[in-house]
Amino acid sequence: MPGLNCLPLAGPEAKFLRRAAFLKHNLWVTPYSRDEMYPGGEFPNQNPRINEGLATWVKKNRSLEEADIVLWYVFGITHIPRLEDWPVMPVDRIGFMLMVILLPFYDSFLFSDMYC
C-alpha cells in the first residue's frame, strides 16, 4: 500500500459523504456481485437517494469465505501548496501496486523428499 494517501478532510457529516461514503476508508473488500459495479452506487450525482454503494454493501455482512471477492482501493491526495508550487503546480503522482506472494508449493509436492 502506498504511504502518500489521505482520507477526505471534510467532517463526518459533510453532505458529499452521504453520496460518496466510500471515501471514509481506503480499503474495502466485498464478495463479487454483478449489481455492485460502482463504489458510489449507480449515478451518485443524479440519484436523490443517499447511503448507497460500498458503505451499504459492507453493512450486509456477507461472508467472504469460498467467494470471489472484489478489492476496492480508494486513494486520493490533498495538495498542500508550497511557495515553490507557484504559479504552476508540479506533478504529484499516486498509485498502488499489488504484490503476489506465492506460498511454497514444493513443501507439499508429492516428490518433495527426493533429491536430484
C-alpha positions in Angstrom: 0.0 0.0 0.0 1.3 3.5 -0.7 2.2 5.9 2.0 1.0 9.0 0.3 -2.7 8.7 0.7 -5.3 10.6 2.7 -8.9 10.5 3.7 -11.2 13.5 3.0 -10.5 16.5 5.2 -14.3 17.1 5.5 -16.1 16.3 8.7 -18.1 13.1 9.0 -21.4 15.0 8.5 -20.3 16.6 5.2 -23.1 16.5 2.6 -20.9 15.0 -0.2 -20.1 12.0 2.1 -23.7 10.9 2.0 -23.4 10.1 -1.6 -19.7 9.2 -1.5 -19.5 7.2 1.7 -16.8 5.0 0.1 -14.3 7.8 0.8 -14.4 7.2 4.5 -12.0 4.2 4.2 -9.1 3.4 1.9 -9.7 -0.3 1.6 -13.0 -2.2 1.2 -13.5 -5.9 0.4 -16.8 -7.3 -0.8 -18.0 -10.5 -2.4 -18.5 -10.2 -6.1 -22.0 -9.2 -7.2 -22.9 -8.3 -10.7 -25.1 -5.4 -9.4 -22.3 -3.8 -7.4 -20.2 -2.1 -10.1 -19.7 1.5 -8.8 -18.5 2.4 -5.3 -20.9 5.3 -5.0 -23.9 3.4 -6.3 -25.4 4.0 -9.7 -25.5 7.6 -10.8 -24.5 9.1 -7.5 -24.7 12.7 -8.8 -28.2 12.4 -10.2 -29.6 9.9 -7.7 -31.7 11.6 -5.0 -31.2 8.5 -2.7 -28.3 8.5 -0.2 -26.5 5.8 1.6 -25.9 3.6 -1.5 -22.7 2.0 -2.6 -19.8 0.4 -0.7 -20.8 1.5 2.8 -24.3 -0.1 2.3 -22.9 -3.3 0.7 -20.5 -3.8 3.6 -23.2 -3.5 6.2 -24.9 -6.6 4.7 -22.0 -8.5 6.4 -21.9 -11.2 3.7 -19.3 -13.9 4.1 -16.1 -13.7 2.1 -15.2 -17.4 2.6 -15.4 -19.5 -0.6 -16.4 -16.5 -2.6 -15.0 -14.4 -5.4 -14.0 -11.1 -3.8 -13.6 -7.6 -5.1 -10.9 -5.4 -3.5 -11.9 -1.7 -3.6 -8.9 0.6 -3.0 -9.8 4.2 -2.7 -6.9 6.7 -3.0 -6.5 10.4 -3.4 -4.3 13.2 -2.5 -4.7 16.6 -0.8 -2.2 19.1 -2.3 -0.7 21.3 0.4 0.7 24.2 -1.6 4.3 25.3 -1.1 6.0 28.5 -2.2 7.8 26.8 -5.0 4.5 25.5 -6.4 3.6 28.9 -7.7 2.5 29.7 -10.4 2.1 26.1 -11.7 1.7 23.0 -9.5 4.3 20.3 -10.2 3.2 16.8 -11.0 2.1 14.8 -8.0 1.8 11.0 -8.5 -0.2 8.5 -6.6 -0.9 4.8 -7.3 -0.7 1.4 -5.8 0.9 -2.0 -6.6 -0.4 -5.5 -5.9 2.3 -8.0 -4.8 1.6 -11.6 -5.2 3.2 -13.8 -2.6 3.4 -17.4 -3.7 3.4 -19.9 -0.9 6.0 -22.6 -1.4 4.0 -25.3 -3.1 7.0 -27.7 -3.2 6.6 -28.4 0.5 3.5 -30.4 -0.2 4.6 -31.7 -3.6 4.4 -35.4 -3.9 8.1 -35.9 -4.6 9.5 -33.2 -2.3 11.6 -35.7 -0.3 13.5 -36.8 -3.5 16.9 -35.4 -4.3 18.0 -34.7 -7.9 
